[in-house]
Amino acid sequence: MSKYIALLIDTLNHDASISDILNPVERIQKRVNEYNEAHKH
């Protein structure tokens, strides 16, 4: 959890949008694709 909070604080400190951090859809899709690639038969 502290890693996530640190990322939020760092993003805000650099005047960047946190919407990408708050919306996990892209990260979830990336992880699913990585999993699928690693477990292909």
WODA-V341273 format. One record per residue. RES is the residue in one letter. SS is DSSP state (helix for helix, strand for strand, loop for the rest). PHI is phi in whole degrees, 0 to 359 (999 if undefined). Layout:
# WODA-V341273
<<RES;SS;PHI> <RES;SS;PHI>>
This chain:
# WODA-V341273
<<M;loop;999> <S;helix;295> <K;helix;297> <Y;helix;294> <I;helix;295> <A;helix;298> <L;helix;296> <L;helix;299> <I;helix;296> <D;helix;298> <T;helix;296> <L;helix;295> <N;helix;295> <H;loop;260> <D;loop;53> <A;loop;261> <S;loop;284> <I;loop;263> <S;helix;298> <D;helix;294> <I;helix;287> <L;helix;285> <N;loop;259> <P;loop;275> <V;helix;304> <E;helix;298> <R;helix;295> <I;helix;295> <Q;helix;298> <K;helix;298> <R;helix;295> <V;helix;297> <N;helix;297> <E;helix;298> <Y;helix;297> <N;helix;298> <E;helix;294> <A;helix;288> <H;loop;247> <K;loop;288> <H;loop;261>>
